[in-house]
Amino acid sequence: MFIAFAVVGILLALALTASAFADITRAEQIVTSMSKLGVPDSWFLPLGLVKLAGALGLVIGVWVPFLGVAAAIGVVLYFIGALITHLRVKDHEIAPVIGLMLFGVVALVLRLASV
């Protein structure tokens, strides 16, 4: 289970880092999507930094189990919030959100199983 968590956690951390980079650099596709959701411009940096914190927590969580669990919980909660935001404005482009949320759930279950 530990190796599975390490692989899933690091892959999720890479995805979160790429997503955070797009948020922080205000990639055109992200700006368009977030504007449609009603997310203020001032939230781009904080949301990107939260994703980076989750990515860092998952990577460090390979060696520090409690941090891996906490980071995975945070990632799942972040994407539950993102899903609610999409559904609130009736935006049905939610596949990436659901995918990352489920990836977070898998990371959480694997980390808990390997403690």
Secondary structure, DSSP 4 states (H G I P E B T S, - for coil): -HHHHHHHHHHHHHHHHHHHHHHHTT-HHHHHHHHHHT--GGGHHHHHHHHHHHHHHHHHTTT-HHHHHHHHHHHHHHHHHHHHHHHHTT----HHHHHHHHHHHHHHHHHHHT-
